[in-house]
Amino acid sequence: MVTAFILITTKSGKEKKIRNTLLKIPEVKEAQVVYGDFDLVVKLEADSLDKLNNIVLSKIRKLSDISVTTTLISI
C-alpha cells in the first residue's frame, strides 16, 4: 500500500467543488480545504506506485479547476 499526500492549488473559489469531486475517487481517503500556500490537502492510498501515478495524472491533474499539485509520498 502506498500513501501519499497531495497539496493542491485551485482556481479561486473552486476549493469546495474540487474537494467534493476528489472524494468520489475511491483511493482518496481524506480531502481538507486549508488556508495558506495550498487550497487542499488530500490523503490518497493506492495499491502500488504505478496506480498512484495513474490516479494523480489521469484523475486529479486533469481537473480543469486545479492549477498546481505537489505529491508527497509517505515512507
C-alpha positions as CSV (number, residue, x, y, z in Angstrom):
1,M,0.0,0.0,0.0
2,V,1.3,3.4,-1.0
3,T,0.1,6.5,0.9
4,A,0.5,10.0,-0.5
5,F,-0.5,13.5,0.5
6,I,-1.3,15.8,-2.4
7,L,-1.1,19.5,-1.9
8,I,-3.4,21.3,-4.4
9,T,-3.9,24.8,-5.6
10,T,-7.2,25.5,-7.2
11,K,-8.6,28.4,-9.2
12,S,-10.2,31.0,-6.9
13,G,-13.4,29.9,-5.3
14,K,-13.3,26.3,-6.6
15,E,-11.9,24.6,-3.4
16,K,-15.1,23.0,-2.2
17,K,-16.1,21.9,-5.7
18,I,-12.8,20.2,-6.2
19,R,-12.9,18.7,-2.7
20,N,-16.3,17.1,-3.5
21,T,-15.1,15.8,-6.8
22,L,-12.0,14.2,-5.3
23,L,-13.9,12.5,-2.5
24,K,-15.7,10.4,-5.2
25,I,-12.4,8.8,-6.2
26,P,-12.2,5.5,-4.1
27,E,-8.5,5.9,-3.3
28,V,-9.0,9.4,-1.9
29,K,-9.3,8.8,1.9
30,E,-9.5,12.5,3.0
31,A,-9.6,15.9,1.4
32,Q,-9.4,19.0,3.5
33,V,-9.8,22.7,2.4
34,V,-6.9,24.6,4.1
35,Y,-5.6,28.2,4.3
36,G,-2.1,29.1,3.2
37,D,0.0,28.4,0.1
38,F,-2.3,25.5,-0.9
39,D,-6.1,25.2,-1.0
40,L,-6.5,21.5,-0.4
41,V,-4.6,18.7,1.3
42,V,-5.6,15.2,0.1
43,K,-4.7,11.8,1.5
44,L,-4.6,9.1,-1.1
45,E,-4.0,5.3,-0.7
46,A,-3.2,3.1,-3.7
47,D,-2.1,-0.5,-4.2
48,S,1.1,0.5,-5.9
49,L,3.2,3.4,-7.1
50,D,2.1,2.9,-10.6
51,K,-1.6,3.1,-9.6
52,L,-0.8,6.2,-7.5
53,N,0.8,7.8,-10.6
54,N,-2.2,6.9,-12.8
55,I,-4.7,8.4,-10.3
56,V,-2.7,11.6,-10.0
57,L,-2.1,12.0,-13.7
58,S,-5.5,10.8,-15.1
59,K,-8.0,11.6,-12.4
60,I,-6.6,14.6,-10.4
61,R,-4.4,16.7,-12.6
62,K,-6.9,16.6,-15.4
63,L,-9.5,18.5,-13.4
64,S,-9.7,22.0,-15.1
65,D,-10.1,23.9,-11.8
66,I,-6.8,22.6,-10.4
67,S,-3.8,24.9,-11.1
68,V,-0.9,23.1,-9.3
69,T,-0.3,19.8,-7.5
70,T,2.5,18.7,-5.3
71,T,2.6,15.0,-4.3
72,L,4.3,13.8,-1.1
73,I,4.8,10.1,-0.9
74,S,4.8,8.7,2.7
75,I,7.6,6.2,3.7
